[in-house]
Amino acid sequence: MSIPAPAIASFQPPRRTLMGPGPSDVPQRILDAMARPTIGHLDPAFTTMMEETKTLLRYAFQTENKLTFPVSGPGSVGMESCFVNLVEPGDKVIVCVNGVFGGRMVENVKRTGGVPVIVEDAWGAPVDPAKVEAAFAANPDAKIFAFVHAETSTGALSDAAALAAIARRHGALTIMDCVTSLGGVPVLIDEWGIDAAYSGSQKCLSCTPGISPVTFGERAIAKVKARKTPVQSWFMDLNLVLGYWSGEGKRTYHHTAPINPLYGLHEALVMLAEEGLENAWARHRSMHEKLRDGLEAMGIQFVVDEAARLPQLNSVYIPDGVDDAAARTRLINEFNLEIGAGLGVLAGKIWRIGLMGYSAKQENVDYCLKAVKAVMG
Ligand SMILES: *Cc1c(COP(=O)(O)O)cnc(C)c1O
């Protein structure tokens, strides 16, 4: 084989402003943290940092759950970790679908041998608690309930407290997707009684992609311990992963953790603690209001009703006469600005403008409004 002659001697990515559905802009402070020397995944200095990361994650999730740690893998691996551990073949699972990510939960249930009972709501609407109540009434044997808190495909926020309370009343465990909500709007794992939840590093935490914070409560752990069949995934089996993440004083090798990305996650969580969760939520809200006012002044309309609108994911109808792909290409080429396209039934109809984490700032709002106005021309 001949020696390849790479045209890219060393990759220099363009500087973009990331205002899509994730990844969000990563602050230089986090990139700097990730550029520090790689050490071993069992190095005592590293394991001390791991412990602190778990404490910081408990704060982000607002939980006392001991079993709170970052899974090595993107949000999708966090999702699978919840389903493969908690769902046993034959378990009935009530799954809410009001966008792309609820649909993926259904796929997860099927692949674990569970029996999905689907509760559907329109794309752009939140999950309707009355439908969930009806699904439990019709399926009193349902063991698990799963929903997406912040549907990134549509920009709708569901009432997690109300939904988890229904599941608890019917004796089911709740799995919540909070990939897009964590750090952007309140996520109160303990107060709401959520049994298992997973998130992502690259949305409102503004870290690089590839890590998924997860948390499991006592009832979830009891279900995993009582399994009659082994977890079908070796990599995601909690019983094995924990030898590494919580083997206090005697950690054992399970897989090589993504060392440098975990420096980044730690830095992101330190930044969140410095700002304070309430302040982070308030910042997302106020930036959303500014963006909304600017977009509405241009005649652009929102997809989701005000009451269920996510501040960090603004889905808006593409104005009449504007070519979707051409406009987004111009945003990238002329403004170095990334916004998201519509997915599934909303493809070609909407844009998804993210204000996640470090991207939720005044200069981004102003820049985005200027750029969108220019391409609407
Ligand atoms: C982004 C996202 C995921 C998947 O996360 P990846 O890191 O892309 O695997 C899951 N659920 C929701 C709601 C998301 O927004």
The ligand as an ORCA input file, in Angstrom:
! r2SCAN-3c Opt
* xyz 0 1
  C     -29.210     14.764     21.661
  C     -30.267     13.938     22.308
  C     -30.100     12.549     22.542
  C     -28.930     11.769     22.038
  O     -27.708     12.227     22.462
  P     -26.397     11.859     21.599
  O     -25.298     12.452     22.414
  O     -26.577     12.502     20.253
  O     -26.327     10.389     21.486
  C     -31.093     11.891     23.235
  N     -32.201     12.516     23.662
  C     -32.408     13.815     23.423
  C     -33.645     14.467     23.936
  C     -31.448     14.571     22.757
  O     -31.643     15.866     22.524
*
